[in-house]
C-alpha cells in the first residue's frame, strides 16, 4: 500500500514524486505516515523550544506586523486568538492592545475529545481559569463566534495544510462555524516543511505567517469566499 492508497490521505503529485525515492525516508504506509507525523511533530516542537528568547520575540513582532496588515481589511471582524502553549508564537502583548482599537477577541475552549472548539469573549478585565493542558481560558461563558481564526501551528506546507497536536480541534471548528471564517496559521520559520501528509478531514489555511515568510492559499481553491462583510 502506498500513501495514495491510504484512506483519508491527500497526496499531491509533488508528494508522490518525493515518495518515489526510497532514499528520502518518506513514509509509504498508513502506519508509517502516522509515525512520521508524530515524530515530525516532536522534532518541530523541540526546534521551536530551543529558539533563544530574543529570536522568539523578534519573530512574534514580525508576525504581529503582518497580522496588522491583514486585519486592516476587516476592522470590525471578531478575531479568534489563543493563549500560547509549548513555544507557540506569543501574541499576548499585541492582543492586549486590540480592545483599545475596538477589536472584539474570542479565545478557544476545548469542550471534549473530538469536539469543535467553542469561543468565549476575552477582554482586558476578563477573569481566567485553567482549562485543559493548564491553558488559561475565560472563566465567564460569553460565547462569541469568530469571523477570523488565528491558529497556532507546529508544521505547515506550502499548500496551507497545518500540522497541529493531532487532535483535530481546529479542523472540526472551521467546519462547524455557522459561516466561512478566514483562517490564518502562524508559527516560527522552522515550521515550514515540504508536506504534512494531510488527511482528508484536514482543512488548508487561507493564510500562513511564519515571520520571515508568508503566503496565501490560491483563492480558486475556495470559490465560496469568506463570511465577512
N, C-alpha and C positions, 0 to 999 in steps of 0.2 A: 504494500500500500504506500502511495506517495502522498505528499501534502495535498495535492489536487483531489485525492480521493477521500480525505478526512472530512467527515460530516462537520459542518459548521465552520470550515476554514475557507477564507477568501485569499487566494493566491494569485498575484499578478503575473504577467508574462516575465517581467524582470525578476521576480522572486523565483520563478520556475527555472530561469537560466542560471541563477545562483545555485539552486538546488541540484542542478545537473552536474556540478563539480564536487566530487566527494571530498576533495581537499579543503573545501570551505568550512566543513564542520557543521553545516546547516542541518536541521532535523528533517527526517523523511517520514516518520510515522506519527500517529496521534500521540503516542506516549512520549516520543522524542520532542514534539512540539510543546507539550505540557511541561516537560522537564526543562527545555530551553527557556521558556518564558519565566519559569520560577528562578532559574539560575541567573538569567539576564536581569530580572527584577532585583535580585540581591546584589548583583555587581553594580548596577546603576545607583542603588541607594547608598552603597558603600562609597562610591565615587563622589557623590554629592556631599555626603557627611564628611569626607576628607578635605573638602574645599576650605581654605582659610576664611576666617570671618570677614576680612575686608573684601575678599572676592565675592562672597555671598551678598554682601551689602551692595557692591558695585553692580552685580547682575540684577538685584532687586530694583535698583534705581533705574536701570535701563528698561526693565520690564514695565515699570510703572509709567515711565515716559511714553512708551509705546501704547500702553493701555489708555493713557490720557488722549492720545491722538485718535485712537479708535472710538472711544466713548464720546468724543466731541460731536460725532454724528448722531448720537442718541442721548441727548442731555436729560430727557425725562424718563428714561428706561429704568426699571427696577433691576438692580445689579446683585447677582449672587456671587459672593466671595467665599472665603474659607479661613479657618484657623490653621496655621502651619503645623506640620507633623513630620518628624523624621527628615529634616533637612529640606523641606519644601520651601519654595520662594516665600519669604516673609513679607506680606503686604500690609501688616498692621499699622505701621506709621502712616502710610499713604491712605489706608482705609479710614483712619480717624479724621482725616481732613475732608472726606467726601460728604458727610452730613451737612457741613457748613456750606457746601456748594449745592445743597438741595437734592443730593442723590440719596435715594432710598436703598438700603442694603439688606440683603437676606443672607442668613448663614444656614448651611445644611445641617440636618439632624438625621442620624441613622435610626430608623424605627424597628428594623429587624432584618435578619439574613434574607437576601434575595429580594428585598423590597426597595422600591424607589425611595430616594431621599425626600424628606419634606423640608420646607424652608420656613424659618422664623425671622421676623424683622429684628434688626440689630441697630442700636444707636449708642451714642457715647455714654449714656447712663443706664444701658441695659444690664441687669444683673445676669451673671453667667454661672452655670453649673457644669460639673464634669459629666461628659457623655461617654459613649463607647470609646475604648482605647485612651481614656483620660483626656479627650479633646474637649475644650470648653465649648458649650453651646448656650444660646439664650435660654434663660430659665422660664420666661413667660412664653406661653404658647400663642403667639401672634402670627398666624400664617401669612405668608407673603409669596406670591407667585412671581418668579423672576422672568424677565424678558431677555436678559443677557446672563449667561452662566460662565463664570471664570473657574476653570477646573485645574487643579494641580496635576502634574503628570510625572511618572517615573521615566518612561521612554516614549518616543514618538517617531513616526516615519514621515516621509515627505507627502504621503497621501493623507496625512492628518489622523492616522489611527494611533490611538493612545494606549500605552501600557500603564495600567494602574496597579492596584494591590490585588487584583484578581477576583474581587467580589461583585463587580458589575453594577455597582450602585449608580454611577453617573450615566452609563448606557441606558439603564432602565429608567432613570429620571428623565433624560432627554426625550425618551419615547413616551413618557406618561404625562408630560406637561400639557395643559389644555391648548397651547399654541406653540408654534415653531420658534424656539429660542435660539438666539445667536450663541454659539459655543466657542469659547476661547480657551485653549490649553496653554499653560505657562510652566516653564521649568528652567533648569540650568542648561548651558550649552552641551554638557556631557550627555544630555538626554536623547540627542538625535542619533538614531540608529537606522540601518538600511530598511529594516522591516520589523514589525512586531508580531508577524504571522496572525493577523486579526481574525477573530471568529465571526461567524455570520450575524450574531446578535450585537456586535460592537458597532458603534456609530462614529464615523470620522468627524473630527473637529472642524469648525469653519475657519478658525484662525489658530495659528501656533506662534507663540512668542518665547524665544529662548535667550533673550538678552542680546547676544551678538547677531542673531538672525531671526527673521520672522517670515511667515508665508501664509497665504490664503488658499484654501481649497478651491479649485475651479468652480465657479458658480453654475456651470452647466450640469454639475452633478446634483444640483438642488433647485429644480425649476419652481418649487413651491414658494421659495423665499422665506424671509423671517416674519414672525408675528409682531413686527414693530411698526409704529406709525411715526 
